[in-house]
Amino acid sequence: MAQFSITPTLDFDLDPAIQQLDAVSKPFTAEQKYQASSSSLYQTFTQKHAAHKIDPQQKSELKHWREKAGSSESLAGSQQSASTTVQSSFNVQQPAINESDFTQLHNTYILASTNKGMLLIHQQNAHERVLYEKYLAAADGKAIATQRSLFPSTLQLSLQDTILLQDITTDLHQLGYHIEPFGKDTFVIQGTPADVDQGNESRAIELLLEQFKHYSSDLKFSRREKLIRSLAKQHSIKPGRSLTQKEMKQLVDDLFNCTQPNATSNGFPTYMELKKDELEKMFGR
């Protein structure tokens, strides 16, 4: 019997789509810093007692900065309805794929022909996106069934990991895990999400905790967001796994049923599309 708690315990504090904006996800590079600091306008404003002085020759540069500021103000205003606006901009329709033509390359990529060209899909990135949105929905109340383990696994952890697992156990329960304490630093894994292969559950939880700690230094993510990202990465199909035609078709269908099918939660592309005319140009046709 599947056991699942659908009562949310933590709230997301960031819209996943907003997290993909360049201003949030991309660092200010050394080259960009140099370009900004080397401009004559920047140097004028940073010189002592000279912030009010602008050389007439710098007016064109000032206009450039004004245009930048105007764009920023427009962006700030549009973010009032960001959840709707950004999500609709990522509403990608599934290309017309010839389903009989799926080919797996290097047990990592899925090659699919379309009526306009071809798609090259990264199987792990695609599956990460699918799982991320599935777990996101589960955290908002759409239950993930739990499969009971025929032979429950015992997991013994360090003090740090014991505290961490205790902290996220309720949220893991919402996402299909059934883990019970068994002593001071020991847990019993009674069940896992129904679509996760059984076997070596203890090691899977250990890797999950390591992945979660990897995100812990990132302050812009809530605890539950970190957990969902960790689970999606941990449970996704890894490179090297051979897929059947049926599995490839299911993965592609699931991907294009996502609200944002073109990238993982970390912003990595899930697929690339090459149009037929682009291919012809590459070969001088």
C-alpha positions in Angstrom: 0.0 0.0 0.0 1.4 3.4 -1.0 1.9 5.8 1.8 2.2 9.5 1.1 1.6 12.8 2.9 0.4 15.6 0.7 0.5 18.3 3.4 3.2 20.9 2.4 5.6 21.8 5.2 7.8 24.3 3.4 7.1 27.1 0.9 9.1 27.9 -2.2 10.4 31.4 -2.0 11.6 31.7 -5.6 9.9 31.2 -9.0 12.0 28.5 -10.8 11.7 30.5 -14.1 13.1 33.6 -12.5 16.1 31.7 -11.4 17.1 31.2 -15.0 17.4 34.9 -15.7 21.0 36.0 -16.6 20.9 38.5 -13.7 20.4 35.7 -11.2 22.1 32.7 -12.7 25.2 34.1 -14.4 28.2 35.7 -12.5 29.7 39.1 -13.3 32.7 38.0 -15.2 36.2 39.6 -15.1 35.8 40.7 -18.8 32.5 42.4 -18.0 34.0 44.1 -15.0 36.9 45.4 -17.1 34.6 46.7 -19.8 32.5 48.6 -17.2 35.4 50.0 -15.2 37.4 51.0 -18.3 34.7 53.3 -19.7 35.3 57.0 -19.5 31.9 57.6 -18.0 32.6 55.2 -15.2 36.0 56.8 -14.5 34.5 60.3 -14.4 31.9 59.2 -11.8 34.5 57.5 -9.7 37.0 60.3 -9.6 36.9 62.4 -6.4 34.7 65.6 -6.8 34.1 64.9 -10.5 30.8 63.0 -10.4 28.9 66.1 -11.7 31.2 66.6 -14.6 30.5 64.9 -17.9 32.6 65.6 -21.0 30.5 66.4 -24.0 32.2 63.7 -25.9 30.8 61.2 -23.4 27.2 62.0 -24.1 26.8 59.1 -26.5 28.1 56.8 -23.8 25.7 58.3 -21.3 22.8 57.7 -23.7 23.9 54.1 -23.8 23.7 53.8 -20.0 20.3 55.6 -20.0 19.0 53.0 -22.5 20.4 50.2 -20.2 18.6 51.8 -17.2 15.4 52.1 -19.2 15.5 48.4 -20.0 16.1 47.5 -16.4 13.1 49.6 -15.3 11.0 47.9 -17.9 12.2 44.5 -16.7 11.4 45.4 -13.1 7.9 46.4 -14.0 7.3 43.2 -16.0 8.4 41.1 -13.0 5.2 42.0 -11.2 3.5 39.3 -13.3 6.7 37.3 -13.9 5.2 33.9 -13.0 2.7 34.1 -15.9 4.9 36.0 -18.3 8.1 33.9 -18.0 6.2 30.6 -18.0 4.3 31.4 -21.2 7.6 32.4 -22.9 8.9 28.9 -22.2 5.7 27.2 -23.5 7.5 25.2 -26.2 5.4 23.0 -28.5 6.8 19.5 -29.3 8.2 19.4 -32.8 6.7 16.9 -35.2 9.0 14.0 -34.4 9.2 10.9 -36.5 8.8 8.4 -33.7 10.2 5.4 -35.6 13.5 7.2 -36.1 14.8 7.5 -32.5 18.5 6.7 -32.2 20.6 6.6 -29.1 24.2 7.9 -29.5 26.9 6.9 -27.0 24.2 5.8 -24.6 23.9 9.6 -23.7 22.0 11.4 -26.5 18.8 10.7 -28.3 18.7 11.7 -32.0 15.3 12.2 -33.4 14.4 13.4 -36.9 11.6 15.9 -37.5 9.8 17.3 -40.5 12.0 20.4 -40.3 15.4 18.9 -39.3 16.5 16.9 -36.2 16.7 17.1 -32.4 19.7 16.1 -30.3 18.4 15.4 -26.8 20.7 14.9 -23.7 19.0 12.1 -21.9 20.1 13.0 -18.4 19.3 16.7 -18.8 15.9 15.9 -20.3 15.1 13.5 -17.4 16.3 16.0 -14.8 13.8 18.6 -16.2 11.0 16.0 -16.2 11.7 14.9 -12.6 12.1 18.5 -11.4 8.7 19.5 -12.5 7.2 16.2 -11.2 8.7 16.8 -7.8 7.7 20.4 -7.9 4.1 19.4 -8.4 4.4 16.8 -5.7 5.6 19.4 -3.2 2.4 21.4 -4.1 0.2 18.5 -3.3 0.2 16.1 -6.3 1.1 12.9 -4.5 4.0 10.5 -5.6 3.2 6.9 -4.7 5.5 5.0 -2.5 6.6 1.5 -3.2 7.2 -0.5 0.0 10.6 -2.2 0.1 10.4 -6.0 0.4 13.7 -5.9 2.3 14.0 -2.6 4.1 17.5 -1.1 4.0 19.3 0.1 7.1 21.3 3.3 6.9 23.9 4.5 9.5 25.0 8.1 9.2 27.5 10.6 10.7 26.1 13.1 13.2 26.0 15.8 10.6 24.1 13.7 8.1 21.8 12.4 10.8 20.7 15.9 11.7 20.3 16.7 8.0 18.2 13.7 7.2 16.0 14.3 10.3 15.5 17.9 9.0 14.3 16.8 5.5 12.5 13.5 6.3 9.0 15.0 6.2 9.7 16.6 2.8 11.2 13.3 1.6 7.9 11.6 2.7 6.0 14.0 0.5 8.2 13.0 -2.5 7.7 9.2 -2.1 10.3 8.2 0.5 9.3 6.4 3.8 12.3 6.6 6.2 12.0 5.9 9.9 14.6 6.5 12.7 16.0 3.4 14.2 18.3 4.3 17.1 20.6 7.3 17.6 22.2 7.6 14.1 20.5 4.8 12.2 17.5 4.9 9.8 15.4 2.2 8.1 14.3 2.9 4.5 10.8 1.4 4.3 9.8 2.7 0.9 11.0 4.7 -2.1 9.2 6.6 -5.0 7.3 4.1 -7.1 9.1 4.9 -10.3 12.6 4.6 -8.8 14.4 1.3 -9.3 14.9 -0.6 -6.1 18.3 -1.8 -5.0 21.0 -0.1 -2.9 18.6 2.4 -1.4 21.0 3.3 1.3 23.7 4.4 -1.1 21.1 6.4 -3.0 20.2 8.3 0.2 23.8 9.0 0.9 24.4 10.4 -2.5 21.2 12.5 -2.2 22.5 14.0 1.1 25.8 14.8 -0.6 24.0 16.5 -3.5 21.8 18.4 -1.1 24.9 19.7 0.8 26.3 20.8 -2.6 23.4 23.3 -2.9 23.5 24.3 0.8 25.8 27.2 0.2 23.5 28.7 -2.4 21.4 31.2 -0.4 19.0 32.0 -3.2 17.3 28.6 -2.9 14.9 27.5 -0.3 15.5 24.2 1.5 12.7 22.4 -0.4 14.0 23.8 -3.7 17.4 22.4 -2.9 15.9 19.0 -2.0 13.9 18.9 -5.3 16.9 19.8 -7.4 19.0 17.2 -5.6 16.4 14.4 -6.1 16.0 15.3 -9.8 19.7 15.1 -10.3 20.1 11.9 -8.3 17.3 10.0 -9.9 17.8 11.1 -13.5 19.0 8.7 -16.2 22.8 8.8 -16.3 25.0 8.7 -19.4 25.9 5.1 -20.2 22.4 3.7 -19.8 21.0 2.1 -22.9 17.3 3.0 -23.6 14.7 1.1 -25.7 12.6 2.8 -28.3 9.7 2.9 -25.9 11.8 4.5 -23.2 13.2 7.1 -25.6 9.7 8.0 -26.8 8.3 8.3 -23.3 11.2 10.5 -22.2 10.8 12.8 -25.2 7.0 13.0 -24.7 7.4 13.7 -21.0 10.0 16.4 -21.8 7.7 18.4 -24.1 4.9 18.1 -21.6 7.0 20.2 -19.2 6.3 23.9 -18.8 10.0 24.7 -19.5 11.3 21.8 -21.7 14.4 23.5 -23.1 16.6 23.6 -20.0 17.3 21.9 -16.6 16.6 23.8 -13.4 20.3 24.8 -13.4 19.9 26.3 -16.9 21.7 23.6 -19.0 20.0 22.8 -22.3 18.0 19.6 -22.6 18.1 19.5 -26.4 19.3 21.3 -29.5 17.5 21.6 -32.7 19.1 21.7 -36.1 16.9 22.9 -39.0 17.2 21.2 -42.4 18.2 24.5 -44.0 21.0 25.0 -41.4 22.3 21.5 -42.1 22.3 22.2 -45.9 24.3 25.4 -45.3 26.8 23.5 -43.3 27.5 21.3 -46.3 27.4 24.2 -48.8 23.9 23.4 -50.2 
